[in-house]
Amino acid sequence: NLLAALGVEQLRRIPQLIGARRERFDRLRNALGAVAGIILPKLPAELYAAPFCFPLVFPEHDRDRVMCELEAVGIETRPLFAPQCQQPYWPSLVSEPSPELPVAENLARNGLYLSTSPHLSLSDCDYIASVLIDILARTRATPSEAHA
């Protein structure tokens, strides 16, 4: 009963939690939208997003290096998800070889997620964006590294 009561209370907070995530998503989008070398998701006007994270793609930068530099200053990231057919469980479900998915593979190789947690303050989002912009200004992959 105690866990059910906690769950019900959390359900009442869903609009507030989604609103906080949207606010952080928009803050990051506004801060990073005009930065060269970053691809942001396209959001149709009719979409009501409930983001669990903020995805970015760096076609001209070494994503792993960017992630390491962010981690070094305490900013947590996650790589973009690999295609389902490249997940460890896939061979146990399908006997055919995995298809080639160059766009999805490129996104997974060059993209990362930043947090939109309601526990982040808006100034945290500004700090994250500022640090990322600084890292991108200092680092740049060579054309062969970016498209590897």
DOTISE-76980 format. One record per residue (C-alpha): residue number from 1; x, y, z. Coordinates in Angstrom, 2 decimals. Layout:
N
[NUM; [X; Y; Z]]
...
REM end
This chain:
148
[1; [0.00; 0.00; 0.00]]
[2; [2.84; 2.36; 0.79]]
[3; [4.42; 1.90; -2.65]]
[4; [1.05; 2.35; -4.33]]
[5; [0.52; 5.61; -2.45]]
[6; [3.94; 6.85; -3.56]]
[7; [3.18; 5.85; -7.16]]
[8; [-0.17; 7.64; -7.16]]
[9; [1.47; 10.79; -5.81]]
[10; [4.13; 10.64; -8.56]]
[11; [1.40; 10.29; -11.19]]
[12; [-0.13; 13.54; -9.95]]
[13; [3.22; 15.23; -10.59]]
[14; [3.52; 14.14; -14.24]]
[15; [2.45; 17.48; -15.75]]
[16; [4.92; 19.33; -13.51]]
[17; [7.75; 16.90; -14.32]]
[18; [7.11; 17.04; -18.08]]
[19; [6.92; 20.84; -17.90]]
[20; [10.28; 20.99; -16.12]]
[21; [11.87; 18.68; -18.71]]
[22; [10.46; 20.76; -21.57]]
[23; [11.80; 23.93; -19.99]]
[24; [15.31; 22.43; -19.74]]
[25; [15.07; 21.02; -23.27]]
[26; [14.08; 24.46; -24.61]]
[27; [16.84; 26.15; -22.62]]
[28; [19.48; 23.86; -24.13]]
[29; [17.94; 24.18; -27.60]]
[30; [18.01; 27.99; -27.42]]
[31; [21.60; 28.03; -26.16]]
[32; [22.91; 25.52; -28.72]]
[33; [20.65; 26.13; -31.73]]
[34; [22.97; 28.52; -33.54]]
[35; [26.24; 26.75; -32.73]]
[36; [28.09; 25.51; -35.80]]
[37; [28.92; 21.82; -35.80]]
[38; [25.85; 20.67; -33.86]]
[39; [22.76; 19.05; -35.33]]
[40; [19.65; 19.32; -33.15]]
[41; [16.40; 17.40; -33.55]]
[42; [13.75; 18.95; -35.74]]
[43; [10.53; 19.50; -33.81]]
[44; [7.29; 19.99; -35.73]]
[45; [5.14; 22.81; -34.31]]
[46; [2.26; 20.40; -33.63]]
[47; [4.47; 18.10; -31.54]]
[48; [4.07; 18.21; -27.77]]
[49; [7.37; 16.74; -26.68]]
[50; [7.93; 15.11; -23.29]]
[51; [11.72; 14.79; -23.56]]
[52; [13.63; 12.40; -21.35]]
[53; [16.88; 13.83; -22.73]]
[54; [18.39; 16.27; -25.22]]
[55; [19.95; 14.59; -28.28]]
[56; [22.80; 16.18; -30.23]]
[57; [24.86; 15.05; -33.20]]
[58; [28.42; 16.26; -33.89]]
[59; [29.32; 15.44; -37.52]]
[60; [32.52; 17.52; -37.36]]
[61; [33.73; 16.60; -33.86]]
[62; [34.95; 13.49; -32.11]]
[63; [31.87; 12.58; -30.06]]
[64; [33.84; 10.39; -27.63]]
[65; [36.33; 13.16; -26.95]]
[66; [33.48; 15.63; -26.34]]
[67; [31.88; 13.15; -23.93]]
[68; [35.17; 12.68; -22.06]]
[69; [35.72; 16.41; -21.74]]
[70; [32.17; 16.92; -20.47]]
[71; [32.64; 14.07; -17.99]]
[72; [35.90; 15.64; -16.76]]
[73; [33.94; 18.67; -15.54]]
[74; [31.09; 16.60; -14.09]]
[75; [28.58; 16.76; -16.95]]
[76; [26.96; 13.40; -17.54]]
[77; [26.16; 12.24; -21.07]]
[78; [25.07; 9.06; -22.82]]
[79; [25.79; 8.00; -26.42]]
[80; [22.82; 7.94; -28.77]]
[81; [21.23; 4.52; -28.98]]
[82; [22.63; 2.13; -31.56]]
[83; [20.14; 0.59; -34.03]]
[84; [18.08; -2.24; -32.53]]
[85; [19.72; -4.76; -34.83]]
[86; [23.07; -3.92; -33.20]]
[87; [21.85; -4.49; -29.65]]
[88; [23.32; -7.54; -27.87]]
[89; [19.99; -9.40; -27.70]]
[90; [19.27; -9.13; -31.44]]
[91; [21.02; -12.33; -32.62]]
[92; [18.91; -14.36; -30.20]]
[93; [15.74; -13.08; -31.93]]
[94; [16.66; -12.99; -35.61]]
[95; [18.69; -15.43; -37.65]]
[96; [19.29; -13.11; -40.62]]
[97; [22.32; -10.82; -40.65]]
[98; [21.75; -7.28; -39.44]]
[99; [20.83; -4.86; -42.21]]
[100; [23.06; -1.96; -43.07]]
[101; [21.60; 1.21; -41.60]]
[102; [24.11; 3.96; -42.45]]
[103; [22.02; 6.89; -41.16]]
[104; [21.18; 5.24; -37.83]]
[105; [24.76; 4.02; -37.46]]
[106; [26.09; 7.53; -38.15]]
[107; [23.75; 9.03; -35.56]]
[108; [24.78; 6.45; -32.97]]
[109; [28.47; 7.01; -33.71]]
[110; [28.35; 10.83; -33.65]]
[111; [25.58; 11.67; -31.21]]
[112; [25.02; 11.96; -27.50]]
[113; [22.30; 12.77; -25.00]]
[114; [22.40; 15.53; -22.41]]
[115; [20.09; 15.38; -19.41]]
[116; [16.81; 17.27; -19.16]]
[117; [16.25; 16.11; -15.59]]
[118; [13.89; 18.26; -13.53]]
[119; [16.62; 18.12; -10.87]]
[120; [18.86; 20.33; -13.04]]
[121; [18.48; 24.04; -12.45]]
[122; [18.14; 26.35; -15.43]]
[123; [21.57; 27.76; -14.56]]
[124; [22.90; 24.17; -14.75]]
[125; [21.57; 24.04; -18.32]]
[126; [23.29; 27.33; -19.13]]
[127; [26.54; 25.97; -17.68]]
[128; [26.26; 22.73; -19.68]]
[129; [25.68; 24.67; -22.90]]
[130; [28.56; 27.05; -22.16]]
[131; [31.00; 24.23; -21.45]]
[132; [29.91; 22.33; -24.56]]
[133; [30.33; 25.42; -26.74]]
[134; [33.82; 25.92; -25.31]]
[135; [34.76; 22.29; -25.97]]
[136; [33.53; 22.48; -29.55]]
[137; [35.49; 25.67; -30.13]]
[138; [38.68; 23.93; -28.98]]
[139; [38.20; 20.56; -30.67]]
[140; [37.49; 19.53; -34.18]]
[141; [37.78; 16.11; -35.77]]
[142; [39.61; 15.78; -39.04]]
[143; [37.29; 14.95; -41.95]]
[144; [38.42; 11.30; -41.87]]
[145; [37.73; 11.05; -38.11]]
[146; [34.31; 12.67; -38.37]]
[147; [33.09; 10.27; -41.04]]
[148; [34.79; 7.10; -39.81]]
REM end
